Structures are given as structure tokens and as C-alpha cells.
Amino acid sequence: MSTLGTLAFDEYGRPFIIIKDQDKKTRLTGIDALKSHIMAAKAVASTLKTSLGPNGLDKMMVDSDGEVTVTNDGATILSMMDVDHQIAKLMVELSKSQDDEIGDGTTGVVVLAGALLEQAEQLLDRGIHPIRISDGYDQAARIAIEQLDKIAETFPCDPNNTEPLIQTAMTTLGSKVINRCHRQMAEIAVNAILTVADMERKDVDFELIKMEGKVGGKLEDTQLIKGVIVDKEFSHPQMPKVLKDVKIAILTCPFEPPKPKTKHKLDVTSVEDYKALQKYEKEKFEEMIQQVKSNGANLAICQWGFDDEANHLLLQNELPAVRWVGGPEIECLNVQCQLFCELTPEKLGTAGLVKEISFGTTKDHMLVIQECKNTRAVTIFIRGGNKMIIEEAKRALHDALCVIRNLVRDNRVVYGGGASEIACALAVNQAADKCPSLEQYAMRSFADALEVIPMALAENSGLNPIQTMTEVRARQVRENNPFLGIDCLHNNTNDMKQQHVIETLIGKKQQILLATQVVKMILKIDDIRSQGQSED
């Protein structure tokens, strides 16, 4: 009760609450509240609008620790923005849900939602009720989805012919920092997905795809390794750096003599006692090593560590070993972990090649484990000039992997460059002309909002947005060709099918549905109560 106020009673014994800090509270209702919501959402959307498309600009964010991030990935930008307004937080969640479900289109979905709210503001000024606007948007979204189904094309998702998939991945990567080695990255993403994909079930297990980065080298040095990379090295520098036809024993217990389970005290009072203890430890170590070797293993991977004496004995007995290997890497190897007493030849893992690689003058080392029979795991090994570039490459490749995964799940595509948005806007406008009720105004506004995306693409590419947009829309109507979009890359053709600018159908549908849902929710909130905040 203390946070709200004080409970008091009148002369008849009826209770009432005296609310504290009444002068500090603000309350907005009705149209004023809606205008406040729309202003906050527009501010977020306008921040992201300049990052849309292949010529979109990057944003630099500095967090509280001084860490710098440079990216044009919508979900990353919004997650790092310090947003106070509740409606702006909804836009952040909107971008995150698009990222979680589809992986791509995180900027576009926020720009579309901002455009829808901007159009709704004009309708509110004309006296149209928010519920009627919301209903009109709902109808328009349904028509837009139907139009997407009509203009979608089936796409060959064949592991033996990867070229179409590579073209789709290149569309996704076109707006990223790594478009310098555009095709190479697209091929890596496609090969990674096809290696781990289950084509019968139309499913892709992302747990089998790992990304490792190492600062130094060029982006072009990025490679796909069909196996696992462990950020460790052989425990002794004199152990061989390359092993072939490897049998791996993965140990989950420390490589050391057994200790009594009870509390114990050992007094070493003479040199003989000390030597006896040392001899016992050495014998136990050798016994453990022989146990591993007798089961056919020629590489020991230990989740725990071992001391220098054990390391020296491992080298003497020609048993290469790696220590302190974490759980995720071991899971990817898909080899049973066991204790010394449980070791059997059947429980060993196999690998065709294990090699230690080193980098530059710093001599950082990593282990590459390839050709494992038990697992289909792959690792994308990224190189780059600094940590920022590597992190951005990881985000870009994640988007490309998600798009290829979506094509495995549903192989229908639409064409990008704003072509599908213009086609949907034309279809919604035609339907609005036939709508007898007040919702037709909201439907036309929805069509106008859809056209904001191609206009933003044109503006970011240095073209005249209104003129370019008008010309392309007129050509789509005249030629009845829904594949005409904005020529962002100045290739002298507006046909996105010729330019291979391809987007997944489920990604585009999700964009429209999510943006509409969030806008409808915002339009139905007409009361804000907040403490210690000004009206804006």
C-alpha cells in the first residue's frame, strides 16, 4: 500500500486511498495518448529507415562499457538502443520476433510498422475511429498476403544444383558489410545448411552449425570446415601437429590418481616415503595412459585438466592429448564421454583428420577435427581485420543461414527491391475501390505505407524516391509485371527476376502480419498512466 498511498476512512467508516505524488503523475487519454504512441514508434522507425537495402547506412553503437558495435542489422541496432518509451520497446520486440522466426527482414518490419502508424495518424486527424482503422488494416493485410501467394514462384531447392540457393543468400548478404566477398559467403552459408539439413523432414538443426572467429587475416580467408574447431591446442608443444585416422577417447574425469573419498591426512616424514608416493602417482598415470591406448585410442580429449607430470608422461607414451575442452565442442563431436573404468573400443569416436593450425606472429593455436563419422556438424571459421568485422560477419551469415533454412522449409519465393510491396499496394488499392464502408480509407493508407519501403530503398540508393517509385508503379500496372522493383545497384534493369534479387515468401508474409498485429495493438491503447515522466 505504501507505494500507492495511504488508506484513510471517512466519517461513515468508508475506506479511501490518498495517492502519493499526485503532482508528479501524468495521464494521457484518447487521441493524445495515440499521438504519443505514434510519435515514439515513428522515431524508432525513422532511425532504421536509412539502414534499409543494399546501400543502407550502418549505425555505430557504444554500450556502457565503451564497446563499439557497427552494424545495419535491425534487430541488433534495436536491441542495443537504450529505449525508455513503452511503445518504442514494443518496436524492439517486433524486430526481435521477426529475427527469431525468420532471421531476416528485421529492419523492413519496423519501417513498415512505423509507416502504418504514420498513415494512421493522418486518418485519426480526419476523425476516423481507431477501431475502424484497425479493421481496415486487417482487411488490407489479408489482401496483401493473398497477392503474395499469387505472385510467388516455386524455387528449386536441390542439393545437386546450389546456384539458385546461392543467389538467394547473395540477396540477403547484399546489404551487409561483408558484401566484398559476397559470393564466397553465400556459398559457405548454402553448403553449411545443405550439410546439416534433413531434406525428407524439411528440417535444419542449427545446433550443428557453429561459428568461430579469429582476429587477423582477410574476410576472404573465411572458410567452411566440415567438422569441429576447438579453441585449444595439444597439451604439449612437442606432440604431433597432424593426426590421421584418429580414434578419440573423451574423458569426463580428471587425468590424475584417485583420491580417497573420506577426509584424510598423509604425513610424509622421510625421503623414502616421498619417493614411494611419487612412484605410486607415476604408476597410476602410466596405468591410465595404457588403459586409453589399449582400447585403441590415439587421441585423448579431457574435459578437465592434468598437471605437468601427466603431460610429460603422455608425451613419452606417444598419446597426444587436449585438456580443458568445453561441453559444446564435445556435444558437436557426438562421441560418448566416459570415465577410465568405463573405456571400451565401441565408445571411441573417429575422425579422419585432426590438425593444429596457428595464426600470424602471435602464434594463436586452434584444433580442427574433420571427417567425423558420428556427426554432421560444421564450423564456419571467420577471419577479419578486427573484432567488430568478425561480429558483423557472424550476424550477416546468421541471416543468410536462416534464409536458406526457410527455403528448405518452404521453397516459394517473391522478388525483392520493393517489387512485392508495390504489387501488394496495387492489389490493396484495387480492393479499396470496391469496399463500400469507411474501412476503404484505412486500406488505401495501408497501400501507401507499403510503398514507403521501395521509396526508402530508392532514397538510400541516391535516386529521387517519389519519381522512381511512380515510374516503377506505373510500369507494373502497364506491363502487368509484379517483378519490377527499385534498381538499387544501378544495373539498368528494374526486373528483379533478372537481377536475382530474391526473398522468401514466408519471410515477406511474416513481415506484413507482424507489423499489422503490432500496429493494431498500439491503435487500441488509448490511455497512458506513468509516474515521473513528461507527456512525451
Backbone torsions as a table, in degrees:
resi	resn	phi	psi	omega
1	MET	NA	-26.6	-173.7
2	SER	-63.3	-30.9	-178.9
3	THR	-73.0	-32.5	-178.5
4	LEU	-80.6	-47.8	-176.7
5	GLY	161.5	-156.6	-175.2
6	THR	-110.9	138.0	176.8
7	LEU	-86.1	126.9	179.2
8	ALA	-132.1	169.4	-177.9
9	PHE	-129.3	140.6	176.6
10	ASP	-84.4	-173.8	-173.8
11	GLU	-68.0	-15.9	178.1
12	TYR	-97.3	5.8	178.6
13	GLY	84.1	8.7	179.5
14	ARG	-82.8	132.5	-176.6
15	PRO	-79.2	147.9	169.1
16	PHE	-148.1	159.1	-175.2
17	ILE	-107.7	129.4	171.9
18	ILE	-91.7	110.9	-173.6
19	ILE	-81.4	133.1	179.7
20	LYS	-77.9	157.5	172.1
21	ASP	51.7	38.0	-177.3
22	GLN	-59.3	-33.9	-177.5
23	ASP	-70.3	-20.8	-178.7
24	LYS	-88.4	-13.1	-176.9
25	LYS	-84.5	143.5	174.5
26	THR	-120.7	152.7	179.1
27	ARG	-143.9	127.3	176.4
28	LEU	-115.7	138.0	178.6
29	THR	-133.3	163.1	173.9
30	GLY	61.6	-136.5	-174.7
31	ILE	-63.8	-36.2	179.6
32	ASP	-60.1	-41.5	178.7
33	ALA	-63.7	-44.9	-179.8
34	LEU	-62.2	-40.5	180.0
35	LYS	-63.6	-38.0	178.3
36	SER	-63.7	-43.6	177.3
37	HIS	-59.0	-48.8	-173.9
38	ILE	-64.3	-38.9	-179.6
39	MET	-62.6	-42.5	-179.3
40	ALA	-64.7	-44.4	-178.8
41	ALA	-65.8	-39.2	179.1
42	LYS	-63.8	-37.3	180.0
43	ALA	-62.1	-41.5	179.1
44	VAL	-67.5	-45.5	-177.0
45	ALA	-64.2	-39.5	-178.4
46	SER	-67.6	-28.4	176.7
47	THR	-64.9	-38.8	-175.6
48	LEU	-85.1	-19.8	-172.0
49	LYS	-58.3	-35.6	-177.4
50	THR	-74.2	-9.2	179.3
51	SER	-95.3	3.7	-173.9
52	LEU	-82.0	137.6	171.1
53	GLY	90.6	175.4	-175.2
54	PRO	-66.7	-22.8	178.4
55	ASN	-106.4	16.0	179.4
56	GLY	-64.3	149.0	-176.9
57	LEU	-88.3	149.8	178.7
58	ASP	-83.9	159.8	176.0
59	LYS	-115.5	143.5	175.6
60	MET	-109.3	123.5	178.1
61	MET	-115.9	139.0	175.6
62	VAL	-118.7	120.9	-178.4
63	ASP	-85.6	-178.7	-174.1
64	SER	-64.0	-23.2	178.6
65	ASP	-88.6	0.6	-179.1
66	GLY	86.1	5.0	177.8
67	GLU	-72.1	131.4	-177.5
68	VAL	-100.3	133.4	175.1
69	THR	-125.8	129.6	175.6
70	VAL	-117.1	121.5	-176.8
71	THR	-158.5	160.4	167.2
72	ASN	-122.4	19.9	176.0
73	ASP	-80.6	117.1	-173.3
74	GLY	-54.6	-46.0	-177.2
75	ALA	-62.5	-39.8	-179.4
76	THR	-68.4	-43.6	-179.8
77	ILE	-59.3	-48.3	-176.0
78	LEU	-68.7	-37.2	-178.8
79	SER	-65.9	-25.2	-179.0
80	MET	-94.6	-10.0	178.7
81	MET	-74.1	138.5	179.0
82	ASP	-88.8	92.4	-172.1
83	VAL	-103.8	129.6	179.5
84	ASP	-100.2	-38.3	-174.5
85	HIS	-66.9	137.8	-174.4
86	GLN	-65.2	-36.6	-179.0
87	ILE	-71.9	-36.2	175.7
88	ALA	-62.6	-35.6	176.9
89	LYS	-64.5	-34.0	176.0
90	LEU	-62.0	-37.6	178.9
91	MET	-66.3	-35.9	176.4
92	VAL	-63.7	-44.2	178.4
93	GLU	-63.8	-36.6	178.5
94	LEU	-59.4	-47.5	-179.8
95	SER	-63.8	-39.7	-178.9
96	LYS	-65.7	-40.2	-179.0
97	SER	-68.0	-35.0	174.7
98	GLN	-64.1	-40.0	-179.9
99	ASP	-66.3	-42.5	-178.4
100	ASP	-66.6	-39.2	-173.7
101	GLU	-83.9	-44.5	-172.0
102	ILE	-112.6	-39.5	179.5
103	GLY	94.5	-20.5	-179.0
104	ASP	-133.4	162.6	178.0
105	GLY	84.0	21.3	-176.4
106	THR	-72.7	-29.0	177.5
107	THR	-77.4	-46.2	-177.5
108	GLY	-58.3	-38.9	-176.1
109	VAL	-66.6	-36.2	179.6
110	VAL	-74.3	-40.2	177.9
111	VAL	-61.7	-41.8	179.4
112	LEU	-64.8	-45.2	179.5
113	ALA	-61.5	-41.7	177.9
114	GLY	-62.6	-40.4	179.4
115	ALA	-66.1	-40.4	178.6
116	LEU	-62.4	-41.1	-180.0
117	LEU	-70.1	-35.3	177.9
118	GLU	-63.8	-41.7	177.4
119	GLN	-66.8	-37.8	179.7
120	ALA	-62.7	-34.5	-180.0
121	GLU	-61.1	-41.7	179.5
122	GLN	-65.7	-37.2	178.7
123	LEU	-68.1	-38.1	178.1
124	LEU	-63.3	-38.7	178.6
125	ASP	-64.3	-26.1	179.2
126	ARG	-85.9	1.6	174.4
127	GLY	90.0	13.5	179.1
128	ILE	-84.4	135.7	-176.0
129	HIS	-69.4	141.4	-178.9
130	PRO	-55.4	-33.1	-179.3
131	ILE	-67.7	-37.6	178.5
132	ARG	-67.9	-37.7	176.9
133	ILE	-62.8	-44.9	-179.3
134	SER	-60.2	-43.3	179.3
135	ASP	-65.4	-40.1	178.8
136	GLY	-63.8	-41.0	177.3
137	TYR	-62.5	-38.9	179.9
138	ASP	-61.4	-47.3	178.8
139	GLN	-62.0	-43.5	-177.7
140	ALA	-64.1	-39.8	179.5
141	ALA	-62.9	-39.5	179.3
142	ARG	-63.0	-42.2	179.9
143	ILE	-66.6	-40.2	179.8
144	ALA	-62.5	-41.4	179.2
145	ILE	-64.2	-41.8	178.3
146	GLU	-62.3	-40.2	179.9
147	GLN	-65.4	-39.2	177.5
148	LEU	-60.1	-42.0	178.2
149	ASP	-61.2	-36.5	-178.3
150	LYS	-70.0	-41.1	-174.1
151	ILE	-89.5	-4.5	-178.3
152	ALA	-70.1	150.8	176.9
153	GLU	-122.9	145.1	176.0
154	THR	-75.1	141.4	-170.4
155	PHE	-118.9	132.6	-179.9
156	PRO	-69.6	116.7	178.9
157	CYS	-110.8	72.3	-172.0
158	ASP	-112.1	122.6	179.0
159	PRO	-58.9	-23.5	-179.5
160	ASN	-84.5	-14.5	178.5
161	ASN	-130.9	90.9	-171.8
162	THR	-88.6	-8.1	-173.6
163	GLU	-56.2	-47.2	179.3
164	PRO	-60.6	-38.4	179.3
165	LEU	-66.0	-38.6	179.2
166	ILE	-63.5	-40.1	179.3
167	GLN	-61.7	-39.1	179.1
168	THR	-66.1	-44.4	179.0
169	ALA	-62.2	-35.2	179.5
170	MET	-65.9	-33.8	175.9
171	THR	-61.1	-44.5	-179.5
172	THR	-63.9	-41.5	-175.2
173	LEU	-81.8	-8.6	-175.4
174	GLY	-61.5	-28.8	-176.1
175	SER	-95.7	6.0	-173.3
176	LYS	-100.9	167.5	179.3
177	VAL	-59.8	-32.8	-171.7
178	ILE	-84.5	15.1	-178.1
179	ASN	-69.4	1.1	175.4
180	ARG	-67.9	-39.0	175.3
181	CYS	-115.8	56.9	-174.1
182	HIS	-51.3	-59.4	-173.5
183	ARG	-67.8	-41.0	-178.5
184	GLN	-59.0	-44.8	179.7
185	MET	-65.1	-39.8	179.0
186	ALA	-62.6	-42.5	179.0
187	GLU	-63.6	-40.6	178.6
188	ILE	-60.7	-45.9	-178.7
189	ALA	-62.2	-45.3	-178.4
190	VAL	-64.5	-46.2	-179.2
191	ASN	-63.8	-36.6	179.2
192	ALA	-63.7	-46.1	-178.6
193	ILE	-66.1	-44.7	-177.2
194	LEU	-66.5	-26.9	178.7
195	THR	-69.5	-38.5	-174.9
196	VAL	-100.3	-7.6	-174.2
197	ALA	-72.8	145.0	171.5
198	ASP	-104.0	97.0	-172.4
199	MET	-66.1	-30.1	-179.7
200	GLU	-67.4	-45.0	-179.4
201	ARG	-87.1	-5.6	-176.5
202	LYS	54.3	52.7	-175.8
203	ASP	-136.2	147.7	177.9
204	VAL	-129.6	125.3	178.9
205	ASP	-92.8	104.1	-178.1
206	PHE	-67.6	-18.0	179.3
207	GLU	-63.6	-23.3	-177.4
208	LEU	-84.3	-6.0	-179.7
209	ILE	-108.8	115.0	179.1
210	LYS	-108.5	152.2	174.9
211	MET	-122.6	126.0	176.9
212	GLU	-121.6	140.8	178.7
213	GLY	-126.8	147.7	176.9
214	LYS	-139.0	123.9	-178.3
215	VAL	-67.4	140.8	-176.8
216	GLY	112.5	158.8	-179.1
217	GLY	78.1	177.1	-178.3
218	LYS	-99.9	160.4	174.2
219	LEU	-57.9	-32.0	-179.3
220	GLU	-65.0	-17.7	179.4
221	ASP	-80.0	-4.3	177.4
222	THR	-60.3	137.8	-178.3
223	GLN	-144.7	157.7	176.1
224	LEU	-98.7	123.5	179.9
225	ILE	-110.7	121.1	-179.2
226	LYS	-82.3	79.1	-176.9
227	GLY	167.3	-154.7	-175.0
228	VAL	-121.8	138.8	173.0
229	ILE	-106.5	129.3	178.4
230	VAL	-113.3	127.2	-177.7
231	ASP	-80.1	56.8	179.6
232	LYS	-138.8	178.0	174.2
233	GLU	-135.3	167.9	175.3
234	PHE	-58.6	142.6	-170.0
235	SER	-64.3	-22.6	-179.8
236	HIS	-125.0	133.5	-176.4
237	PRO	-63.2	-18.4	-179.0
238	GLN	-92.4	0.1	176.7
239	MET	-70.8	151.1	-178.6
240	PRO	-58.9	145.1	-176.4
241	LYS	-89.4	-15.9	-179.7
242	VAL	-133.1	128.5	177.4
243	LEU	-124.6	137.5	178.0
244	LYS	-118.0	153.9	-178.7
245	ASP	48.0	63.6	-171.0
246	VAL	-91.8	137.3	169.4
247	LYS	-108.1	119.9	-171.5
248	ILE	-105.0	130.1	170.9
249	ALA	-107.0	120.0	178.6
250	ILE	-102.0	119.9	-173.3
251	LEU	-109.0	132.1	179.9
252	THR	-103.4	9.1	179.6
253	CYS	-117.2	156.4	179.4
254	PRO	-65.7	145.4	179.7
255	PHE	-85.8	75.1	-177.1
256	GLU	-155.6	161.2	-179.8
257	PRO	-61.1	148.3	-179.0
258	PRO	-65.2	143.9	178.1
259	LYS	-106.8	147.8	176.4
260	PRO	-61.5	143.7	-177.8
261	LYS	-75.8	-23.7	-178.0
262	THR	-88.2	167.0	173.8
263	LYS	-67.4	134.3	-174.9
264	HIS	-142.4	161.6	178.4
265	LYS	-138.8	130.8	-178.1
266	LEU	-122.1	119.8	178.6
267	ASP	-99.4	118.4	175.3
268	VAL	-101.7	107.8	-172.4
269	THR	-106.8	-9.4	-178.7
270	SER	-143.4	166.0	178.8
271	VAL	-62.6	-38.5	-178.3
272	GLU	-61.4	-42.9	179.4
273	ASP	-61.7	-42.4	-178.6
274	TYR	-63.6	-43.5	-179.7
275	LYS	-65.6	-36.8	178.5
276	ALA	-64.1	-41.8	179.0
277	LEU	-64.9	-42.6	179.5
278	GLN	-63.0	-40.9	179.7
279	LYS	-64.9	-41.5	179.2
280	TYR	-60.9	-45.6	-179.8
281	GLU	-61.7	-43.9	-178.5
282	LYS	-63.3	-43.0	179.1
283	GLU	-62.0	-41.4	-179.7
284	LYS	-64.6	-44.4	177.7
285	PHE	-57.5	-47.7	-178.1
286	GLU	-64.4	-36.6	178.4
287	GLU	-63.1	-43.0	178.3
288	MET	-62.7	-44.4	-179.3
289	ILE	-62.6	-43.7	179.6
290	GLN	-64.7	-34.6	178.3
291	GLN	-61.6	-42.7	179.3
292	VAL	-67.3	-45.6	-176.3
293	LYS	-69.1	-35.7	-177.1
294	SER	-67.1	-22.5	176.6
295	ASN	-86.0	2.2	173.8
296	GLY	97.4	2.4	-178.4
297	ALA	-77.7	139.7	174.0
298	ASN	-123.5	15.8	170.7
299	LEU	-152.5	127.2	177.8
300	ALA	-108.5	125.6	175.0
301	ILE	-112.2	122.1	-172.9
302	CYS	-114.6	129.3	176.8
303	GLN	-70.4	-24.6	179.2
304	TRP	-104.4	-178.0	179.5
305	GLY	-98.6	178.9	170.3
306	PHE	-148.8	154.8	-172.2
307	ASP	-82.7	-179.9	-174.8
308	ASP	-64.7	-33.7	179.8
309	GLU	-64.1	-45.8	178.3
310	ALA	-62.7	-40.8	-179.2
311	ASN	-61.7	-42.2	179.1
312	HIS	-64.1	-41.7	179.2
313	LEU	-67.8	-36.3	176.4
314	LEU	-60.8	-42.7	179.1
315	LEU	-65.2	-44.1	-179.1
316	GLN	-61.7	-36.5	-178.6
317	ASN	-90.4	9.9	175.8
318	GLU	54.7	46.6	174.1
319	LEU	-119.7	97.8	178.0
320	PRO	-60.0	145.1	-177.5
321	ALA	-145.1	155.2	176.1
322	VAL	-129.9	134.8	-178.6
323	ARG	-116.5	163.5	178.7
324	TRP	56.4	46.0	177.4
325	VAL	-91.3	128.6	-173.9
326	GLY	-76.4	167.5	-177.5
327	GLY	-61.0	-45.8	-177.2
328	PRO	-57.8	-40.4	179.8
329	GLU	-66.4	-40.6	-179.8
330	ILE	-66.1	-37.8	178.5
331	GLU	-61.7	-41.1	-179.3
332	CYS	-64.2	-32.2	179.1
333	LEU	-69.2	-22.4	177.4
334	ASN	56.3	43.7	178.0
335	VAL	-115.8	139.9	179.0
336	GLN	-63.9	134.0	175.2
337	CYS	-91.7	146.2	-178.5
338	GLN	-152.7	168.3	174.3
339	LEU	-90.8	170.4	-179.2
340	PHE	-59.9	-41.4	-174.9
341	CYS	-69.7	-17.7	-176.4
342	GLU	-101.0	2.5	-174.9
343	LEU	-63.9	127.4	172.4
344	THR	-139.3	155.2	-179.3
345	PRO	-58.3	-30.8	-177.6
346	GLU	-68.1	-25.1	-175.4
347	LYS	-87.6	0.6	-179.5
348	LEU	-80.0	147.5	173.7
349	GLY	-93.1	161.4	179.1
350	THR	-123.3	149.2	174.5
351	ALA	-147.4	140.2	-180.0
352	GLY	-72.1	-33.2	-174.5
353	LEU	-151.2	131.9	170.7
354	VAL	-126.8	122.7	-179.3
355	LYS	-138.8	151.7	178.0
356	GLU	-99.7	127.6	178.9
357	ILE	-113.6	147.3	-179.6
358	SER	-127.2	160.0	-172.5
359	PHE	-127.1	127.7	168.1
360	GLY	51.7	-155.9	-177.5
361	THR	-82.0	-16.6	-179.0
362	THR	-74.9	-17.7	179.2
363	LYS	55.7	41.6	169.0
364	ASP	-68.2	140.8	-177.8
365	HIS	-119.3	147.7	172.9
366	MET	-142.5	154.5	178.1
367	LEU	-105.7	133.9	176.1
368	VAL	-110.7	123.0	178.8
369	ILE	-113.9	111.8	-174.1
370	GLN	-119.0	165.9	174.4
371	GLU	57.8	46.0	176.7
372	CYS	-82.0	131.6	-178.1
373	LYS	-76.5	-28.9	-172.7
374	ASN	-84.0	-10.1	-173.0
375	THR	-141.1	152.5	174.6
376	ARG	-104.6	13.8	-175.0
377	ALA	-60.4	142.6	176.4
378	VAL	-128.6	156.8	178.1
379	THR	-129.6	129.9	173.6
380	ILE	-94.6	116.4	-175.6
381	PHE	-101.4	109.8	-171.1
382	ILE	-102.2	132.6	172.7
383	ARG	-113.8	153.9	179.3
384	GLY	-170.9	163.7	-175.1
385	GLY	-65.6	-33.7	177.0
386	ASN	-149.1	174.6	-174.9
387	LYS	-62.0	-36.0	-178.0
388	MET	-61.2	-43.9	-178.6
389	ILE	-66.3	-40.0	-179.9
390	ILE	-63.9	-42.9	179.8
391	GLU	-64.3	-40.6	179.1
392	GLU	-67.6	-37.6	176.6
393	ALA	-62.6	-39.5	177.4
394	LYS	-61.5	-44.0	-180.0
395	ARG	-64.9	-42.0	-179.4
396	ALA	-64.3	-45.4	-179.9
397	LEU	-65.7	-34.3	177.4
398	HIS	-62.1	-42.6	177.2
399	ASP	-60.6	-45.0	-179.3
400	ALA	-63.9	-42.0	178.6
401	LEU	-61.0	-41.5	-179.8
402	CYS	-63.9	-40.3	-179.2
403	VAL	-64.8	-43.9	179.0
404	ILE	-65.7	-38.1	176.6
405	ARG	-60.1	-41.5	179.6
406	ASN	-64.7	-35.0	178.1
407	LEU	-69.2	-32.8	175.6
408	VAL	-65.6	-38.0	-179.2
409	ARG	-74.7	-42.5	-179.1
410	ASP	-145.6	110.1	-169.7
411	ASN	-91.5	30.9	174.6
412	ARG	-98.3	142.5	-176.7
413	VAL	-132.0	157.1	167.4
414	VAL	-121.6	172.8	-175.9
415	TYR	-103.7	141.8	-172.2
416	GLY	-87.3	-150.1	-178.7
417	GLY	64.9	22.3	-179.6
418	GLY	82.5	-0.9	-176.6
419	ALA	-61.6	-46.9	-176.9
420	SER	-68.4	-34.1	178.9
421	GLU	-66.4	-40.5	179.3
422	ILE	-65.3	-43.0	179.7
423	ALA	-61.1	-42.5	179.3
424	CYS	-66.4	-40.3	179.8
425	ALA	-62.1	-41.3	178.4
426	LEU	-63.4	-42.1	-179.7
427	ALA	-65.9	-40.3	-179.9
428	VAL	-67.5	-39.8	178.0
429	ASN	-62.5	-41.1	178.2
430	GLN	-63.0	-41.6	179.3
431	ALA	-66.9	-35.1	-179.2
432	ALA	-64.8	-35.6	178.9
433	ASP	-63.1	-27.2	-178.6
434	LYS	-93.5	-5.1	-176.1
435	CYS	-85.2	122.4	-175.1
436	PRO	-82.4	-15.6	-171.4
437	SER	-96.2	179.0	-177.6
438	LEU	-63.4	-21.3	-178.1
439	GLU	-61.9	-16.8	-178.3
440	GLN	-60.3	-32.4	179.2
441	TYR	-65.9	-42.2	178.6
442	ALA	-65.6	-36.0	-179.9
443	MET	-66.4	-40.5	177.6
444	ARG	-65.7	-37.4	177.6
445	SER	-64.7	-36.5	177.4
446	PHE	-61.9	-42.9	178.8
447	ALA	-62.9	-41.1	178.4
448	ASP	-63.2	-38.7	-180.0
449	ALA	-66.0	-38.6	178.0
450	LEU	-60.0	-35.3	-177.7
451	GLU	-74.6	-9.8	177.7
452	VAL	-65.0	-33.6	-177.6
453	ILE	-66.5	-52.5	176.1
454	PRO	-60.8	-32.7	178.6
455	MET	-67.3	-38.5	177.5
456	ALA	-66.1	-39.1	177.5
457	LEU	-61.2	-43.2	-179.4
458	ALA	-65.5	-43.4	-177.9
459	GLU	-64.1	-42.5	-179.4
460	ASN	-68.8	-19.9	-179.7
461	SER	-94.5	6.8	177.1
462	GLY	81.9	14.5	178.9
463	LEU	-95.9	165.2	173.6
464	ASN	-75.9	111.3	-169.4
465	PRO	-62.3	-46.5	-174.6
466	ILE	-69.6	-45.2	-178.7
467	GLN	-63.0	-47.6	-178.5
468	THR	-61.3	-45.1	-178.6
469	MET	-62.2	-44.5	-178.9
470	THR	-62.5	-44.0	-179.3
471	GLU	-62.1	-45.6	-177.3
472	VAL	-66.7	-41.5	180.0
473	ARG	-62.4	-43.7	179.7
474	ALA	-61.9	-39.9	179.7
475	ARG	-67.3	-38.6	178.0
476	GLN	-59.8	-41.4	180.0
477	VAL	-68.8	-46.2	-174.5
478	ARG	-66.1	-44.6	-174.8
479	GLU	-94.7	-4.3	-177.0
480	ASN	50.9	47.1	-176.4
481	ASN	-122.8	103.0	-176.7
482	PRO	-77.1	5.8	-178.2
483	PHE	-97.8	4.2	-179.0
484	LEU	-84.7	127.1	-179.3
485	GLY	-138.2	-162.4	-177.8
486	ILE	-85.1	129.3	179.7
487	ASP	-82.7	76.7	-174.6
488	CYS	-66.6	-32.8	-173.8
489	LEU	-94.3	7.9	177.1
490	HIS	55.5	51.3	178.8
491	ASN	-95.4	10.0	177.6
492	ASN	62.7	25.4	170.3
493	THR	-148.8	139.7	178.2
494	ASN	-95.0	-1.2	-179.2
495	ASP	-79.7	108.9	-176.1
496	MET	-70.4	-21.1	177.2
497	LYS	-68.8	-39.4	177.6
498	GLN	-68.6	-37.1	-178.2
499	GLN	-80.1	-5.3	-178.3
500	HIS	58.9	41.0	175.3
501	VAL	-95.7	99.9	-167.1
502	ILE	-119.6	136.2	174.9
503	GLU	-127.7	152.0	-179.0
504	THR	-76.3	145.3	-179.2
505	LEU	-65.1	-43.7	-176.9
506	ILE	-66.0	-31.1	177.5
507	GLY	-66.5	-44.4	-178.8
508	LYS	-68.5	-40.7	177.2
509	LYS	-60.6	-45.7	-177.9
510	GLN	-60.8	-38.5	178.7
511	GLN	-57.2	-51.0	-176.5
512	ILE	-66.4	-44.3	-177.7
513	LEU	-64.4	-46.9	-178.2
514	LEU	-64.9	-44.7	179.8
515	ALA	-60.4	-43.5	-179.2
516	THR	-64.3	-43.7	-179.4
517	GLN	-59.3	-46.8	-177.2
518	VAL	-66.4	-41.2	179.8
519	VAL	-63.9	-42.3	177.8
520	LYS	-59.9	-41.2	-179.3
521	MET	-64.6	-43.1	-179.0
522	ILE	-64.8	-39.3	-178.8
523	LEU	-66.1	-21.4	-178.1
524	LYS	-92.6	1.1	177.4
525	ILE	-97.4	115.6	-177.8
526	ASP	-122.3	17.4	-178.6
527	ASP	-143.9	126.5	175.5
528	ILE	-120.7	130.2	170.7
529	ARG	-124.3	124.9	-178.5
530	SER	-141.6	159.2	-178.3
531	GLN	-113.8	132.0	174.5
532	GLY	67.5	23.1	178.3
533	GLN	-122.1	150.0	174.9
534	SER	-79.5	171.5	-173.4
535	GLU	-65.4	-21.5	179.2
536	ASP	-98.1	NA	NA
